[in-house]
Amino acid sequence: MSLRGRLTLLYTTLVGGILLLFGVAVYGAVSFTITSQVDDTLRQTATEIIKNIRVDSTGQLNVIALPSLDLPTDVYVQVWDRDRHLRASSLNLSQNSRILDTVGFQSSVPVFRDVYISTVHLRVYTVPLQVGTRPVGTMQIGTKLAIVDATQRILLIVLIIGMIMAISIAGLAGWISTYRVTAPLKDVTRTALQITRADDLSRRIPYQGPPDDEVGQLIHAFNQTLSRLENLFHMQRRFMADVGHELRTPLTVIKGNVQIMRRMGSTDEESLSSIESEVDRLTRLVGDLLLLAQAESGKIPLDRRLVELDSVLLEVLNQMRVLTREKLQLRLGDFDQVLVCGDQDRLKQVLVNLISNAINYTPAGGEVVVGLGKANNQARMTVSDNGAGIPAEDLPYIFERFYRGEKARTRARDGKGFGLGLSIAYWIVRHHGGRIEVDSTEGKGTTFCVWLPLADGNCQGEVNPAL
C-alpha cells in the first residue's frame, strides 16, 4: 500500500474510532436519560398507589379503586397479597391475571427490570409491600417502552448513517489532503531517479509550500545533499586531474633521462641525480596523499601530550633558515612561552608547511616573520610575509587539495609544491580543536594565524583519535 493510502487509512480509522466512541456515548446518554424518566414516572405512580393501600386487622390488603388515580393507558398496575392473590389491577389488565415480572416478584427490595410479554416490551417496577418488617404483598407497575425503543432505533439509525457519511467525507478529505503532502515526495523520487539515470547532480527539487514544514525541511535537506554531492563530485574530478598532472611531470622527466642513458649506452650522473630528485618528489606526493586519506578516514591517532610550543617553534626556525639561502630574512617576532595539549610532530608539521610556503612565495630581499603569543586563553601563532599576496577570489579555496589559482601561493616556483601543505596544516589544526585564518592583500603580503587551545595540564598520555 502506498504512503498516501496508509495515511488516508490511518486518518479515516482515527476519525471512525472517534465517531464510534462519540456515537456510543450519545446513544448511552440518551438511553439512560429516557430510561431514567420512565423510572421516575413509575416510581411516582407507585408512591401515589401506596397512599391508597390499607391493611385490615387480619393483615389483608385493601386497595382503593385504581381508576381514581387517573393512570395513563400504557401504565399497568398489579397489587398482590402475600399469598399471591391478585387484590387489584388496572383496567387495562382486567383480562390478565399473570404476574408481570416473575423474576422481580421474588426480590425483597424495589427493582426495575425490562420484560417481554408476548411481543410487548415493558419496563416493570416491583415494590415489596411491608408493615414494619412483615411482608403483606407485592405491587408491580409496568409501562410500554415502544416509544423508547422507537427513539433508540431512530437514534441508532441516525448515528450509523451519520458515521458512514462522516467517515466517507473524512476518507475523501484525507485522500485529497495527503496528495498535497505526498506530491512533493513523488517529485523527490522522480528527481532522484532522473539524477541516477542522467548523472546530473545540478538538478534541484522545486517546492512551493512553506519551507519550515516537515516536507519543506526534507526537500531543503535533499537539495543541500545534492549540492554537497555535486561539489564533492567536482572536487574529486579536479583532484584526479591534478594528481594526473602532478604525476605526469616527474614521470616524463624520469622517462626522458632513461632514454638519454639508453642512447648513450652508459649511466650519466646528472641524469641519475635528476631521476632521484623526481622519485623523491613522487615519494613526497604519495606520502602527503596517504596522510590526507588516512586523516579523513579517521585512521591517524593524535598523540596528545603537553607540548612546549615555543621550543618547537625555535627548532623549526633553525631548520627553515637553511631554505632561505640568504635570499630573504627569516626572523622571530613577538614571542612568549606557550603550553598546548597536542601531537608535537603534527604541530611541527604545521609550522614547517606554513613557513616553507611563506619562504617559497616571498621574493628575494623580502622578510618572513614568525610570532607566538597568547590571547583570549588561546595560543596564537602567526607566519607573515611581504610577498605578492593571494587574490581575494582564491582565499576561500586555498585549503583545498591541489587548489591552483593563477597567482595561488600553493604552486612553488621551484616545482616542489603540490598544493597539499595547506590542506594538511588545516586538518591538523582543526583536529587539535583550533582554527587557522588567513589575511592577505595583493602586493603587500600574507599572514597566516593559527589558534590553539591552551593546555589545562591534564593531557599526559591521552590519545585523541582523528575525527
N, C-alpha and C positions, 0 to 999 in steps of 0.2 A: 504494500500500500504506500502511496506517495505521502510526502510530508504534508501536503495540502489536505489530503484525505484524512490523515491521522489527526491533524489539528481540528478539522471540521468535526470529526467523530468525537474527539475529546470535548470540544465546545458544546456539541449537541448533547452529549452524555451528561455533562455538568448541568446544563440548563434543564434537561429532562429530570435529573435527580432532584434538583431544587424544586421544580414544579411538582414532582411527585410528593415530596415532603410537605410542600405547601398545600397540595390538594388533600392529603391525608389529614393535615392539621385542620383545614377548613371543614372537611366532612365530619371529623370527630367533634369539632367545636359546635357545629350546627346540630348534629345529632344529640349531643349532650344537652344543649340548650333546650331543644324541643322536648326531649325526654324529661328533663327537669321540670318543665312547665306542666307536662302531663302528670308527673308525680305530685306536684304541688296541688293540682286540681283534685286528684284522688285523695290526697291527704286532707284537704279542706272538706271534701264531701264526707269522708269518714268521721271527721270531727263533728259535723252537723248531725250525722245519723246517731252517733253515740249519745248526743244530748237527748235524743228521743227514745232511748232504750231504758227500760226499767227492769228490775229483778223483783219478783214477788217473794212472799215469805217462804215459799217452797224452793226457791232458787231457780225458778223458771224465768226465761226472758220474756219481756212484754214490750213489743215494738209498736210504737205509734205508726199509723199508716204511712208508708214511704212516699206516696204521691204528694203528700203535703210538703215535701222538701223541694218540690219543683226540680226534679232531677232531669238532666239532659237526656235526650232519646238514645244517645250512644253510650250512656253510663249504666252499668249493670251492677245490682246490689243483691247480695245474699247474706242472710243472718242465720247462722246455725247454732243450735244449742249444743251443750256438751255431749249429748247422745247422738249427735249428727242428724238431728231432725231439723228440717228447714222451717224456721219460725217466720221468716218474712223474706220477700224478694220484690224487686222492682217489676212493674207491669210488663216490661219488655222481656222478662224471663218467666212469665207466668206458665209457659208451657215447658220450661226446662227446670228439672229438679236435680241436675248433675252439679257436682262441685266444680266451680270454675277452674281452680288450680289445686289439684290433689297433692302436689309436692309442697307447695307453700302452706297448704292446710295443716301439715304436720309441724310447722315452725312454731316455736314458743315465743317468738318476737315478731314485730311487724316486718314484712318483707315485700319487696316489689319483684315481680317476675313477668317475663313475656311468655305467653302460652298461645297455642293454636287450638281452636275448637272448630273441627272440620277444616275449612279454608280461611276462617276468620282469625286475624291476628289481634290478640288482646294484650293489654297491659293490666295486670291484676295486682291489687294491693290487699294483702292478707293481714288482718288485725286480730290477734287473740283478745277475747273479752274476759276480764277478770274482776272479781270483787275482792279487794285486798289481794291475797295471794291465791285465792281459789278461782280456778277457771270456770267460767259459766257458759262459754260459747266462742264462736268464731265468726267474724264478718269478713266478707270478700267483696271488693269493689273493683270492677273492671271497666275498661273503655277500649273502643276500637282504635287501632293505630293505622287505619287506612290512610288518613291524611299525612301522618308522619312518614309512613312507608312511601307514599307518593312523593312527598317533599324530598326524602332522601334519594329516591330513584332519579328524580329530575336533577337534583344537585349533582349526583354521581355522573349522569349523562353529560351535564354541562361541563363538569370538571374534566372528564375524559376527552370530550370534543375540544375544549379549550387547550388541554395539554397537547393533544395531537397537533392542533394548529400552531401553538406556540413553539413546539419542537420543530415543526416543519419550517416555520419562519426563522427560527434560530439556526437551523441547519443551512438554509439558503443564505442567511446573512453571514454565517461563518464561512461558507464556501466562497462567497464574494469577497469578504474582508481578508481571508487568508490569501487570496490571489495577489492582493497588494503587498503582502508580506513575502510570498514565495516568488513573485515575479523577478525581483532583483537577484534572488538566489539562482534562478534559471539563467539570468544574464551572467552571473559569476561562472556557472558551469559552462555556458556556451563560449564565453571569452577564454576560459582556461583551455577548453578543447581546441579553440582556434589557435591559441598560442602554441599548444602542443603540436598541432599539425603544421603550422607555418613557421615555428621557431621565431615568433615576433614578440619580443618582450617589451616593445614600445607601446603596445595596446593597453588601454585602461578601461575600467568598468564605469560607465556613467550611472549616476544615481540622482534622482530628482527629489527624493524625500528628505526629511530632516536629518542632518548629518550626525546628531547626537543620539539617535536611537540605536538599538542593537544592530539592525541591518546596516545602517549608515556607518557605524563603527567597524563592522565586519568588512564592508566594501572598502573603507578607508585603509584598514589594515592590509587587505589584499592588494590594493593599489600600491601601498608602501612596499610590500614584499616584492611586487613586480618591479618597482623602481630599484630596489636594492639588488634584485637578481640581474636586472639589466646592467647596473653599474658593475657588479661583480663579473658579469659576462664580458663586458668591455675591458675591465681591468685584466681579466685572465687572457683575453686575446692580445691585449697590448703587452702583457707580461711575457707571453710566449714569443711575440715578435721581438721584444727587447732581448730576451735570453738568446734567441737565434742570432740576433745582431751581435751581441757580445761574444758569442762563441765563434762566429764566422771569422772575425778579425784574427784572433790568435791562431786558429786552425789554418787560416790562409798563410800566415807567416811561417808556421811550422812546416806546412807542405812545401812552400817556396824554398825554404832553406834545405829541406831534404832533397828536393830536385836539383838544387845547385851542387850539393855534395855528391849526388849520384853522377851528374855530368862530369864533375871534376875527378871522380874516381878516388877521392880521398876526403878525410874529415877536415873540416875547417873550424878553427877555434872560434871565430867570430859567429859563424852560423850556429855552432853548438851553444854559445852564450845566448844568442837570440832565441833558440828553441827553449833553453832552460828558463829564460825570462818569461816566455809566453806560457810555458807549463806552470810556472809559479802563479802567473796571473789567472790561469784557469783554475788552479787549486784554490786560490782565494775566492774566486767567484762561486765555485761549488760549495766551499765551506760556508760562505755567507748565506747562500740559498738554503743549505741544510739547516743552518742555525735559525733562520726565519721560519722555515717549515716546521721544525721541531717546536719552536716557541709558540707558534699559532695553534699547534695541535696539543699543547699543554704537556709536552714530554721533557721539558727542561726545568729542573728544580732550581730554585734560587737559594743558595746557602746564606741565610740571613744571620749576620753577626754584627757586633759593634765595629764600625769602620771609622778610622780617623781620616776623614775626607781631605783634610789639609795635607796630610802626609802623602796620600795618593795623588793629589794634585801636584805637589812638588816633584814627585817621582816622574809623572807624565811630562811635566815641563822639561825636565832634564833630558828625557828621551826625545821629545819633539824638537829640541833645539838643533838636533842633527839634521832634521829635514829642512830647516830654514836655509842652510848652505850660505849663511851670511848675506842673503839677498834681502831679508827683511828683519825686523826686530820683534822678538817674542819676549814679552815681559809680563811680570806679575803686577796686577793692580791691587785693589782692596783685598785684604787677606785677614782671615780670622780662623781660629781653631773651631772645628765643627765635628761633632759625632753624629753619625746616622746609623740606622739599622738596615743592613742590606748585604748584597753579594759584592765583595771587594773587586773581584775580577771583572764582573759585569759593569760596575760603576767606572772602573778604569777604562773599559772598552768605550763607554760613552764619551769620556774626556778625550780619548785618543781620536775617535771619529770626528768629534766637533773641532778639535784643534787642528788636525790634519786637513780637514775640509777648509778651515779658515786660511791655513797656510797656502794651500793649493790655489785659492782664489784671491789672494792678496798680491798685488803687483810688487815688483822689486822696489825696495825703499819704503814699503808700507810697514804697517805695525799691527800686531795681534796682541790683545791684552786679555789676560785671564784673571778673573776675580772670584773670591769666595767670601761669603758672609752669612749673616742670619737676619731674618725679617719675618715677623708675624709667626714665631715658633716654627719656622721652616728654614732649611738650608737653601742658600741661593748661590748657584754657580753661574758665571757669565763668561762667554767667549765672544769678544768683539774684534772686528777688523775694520779697516778703512778701504776695502776693495770696491769692486764695481757694484755691489749690492744685488738684490734679487728683484725682478719685476713684480709689481703688485699682483698681476694676474697669475703668477706662478706660486705665490706664497701659500695658498690653501693646499697645494699638492706636493710640496717638497718632501713630505714624509712618506710618500707613496713609493713603492719599489720601482726602480728604473725610470722614475719620472724625469723627463727632459724637456725643459723649456728652451727657447732659443738661446737665452742667456743664463740658463739654470746653472747654479753653482755645483750641482751634483755631477757634472761631467768634468773630470780633471783634464787640465791641459797636457799633462804628461801621459794621458791614456790609461792611467791605472784606476780610475774611478768607475764604479758600476752603477751608481745611484742606489746603493743598498745601505751605506753607512748611516744616513739619517733615519732610515726605516728601522735599523737595528737599535739605534740610540733611542728612538721614540718608544719602541717596545720595552726596552729595559727600564726606562724612566717610568712608564705607565704602570709596569708590574712591580715597581717599588712604591706605588702609591703616590707618585709625584706627577708632574706635568712639565712639558717643555714648550717654551714660547720662542717666537722669532720676531724680530723687529728689523726691517730693512728699508733703506732708501737708495734708489738707484744713483750711482755716482758718489755716494757718501759712505757706504759700508753697511755691515750687518751685525746684529747682536743676537746670539742665542742665549736664552736664560733657562736654566734647569732648576726646578723647585722640588725639594725632597723633604719629607717629614723628619724632624729631629728625633734622635734616639731617645727612648724612655728608659734605657738601661736594663731592659728585660727581654733581650732577644738572643742571648747567648745560646748557640746550639740549635736554634729553631731552623726549620726548613720550610720555606714557603713555596709550594709548587706553583708553576706558571699557570696563569688563569686563562 
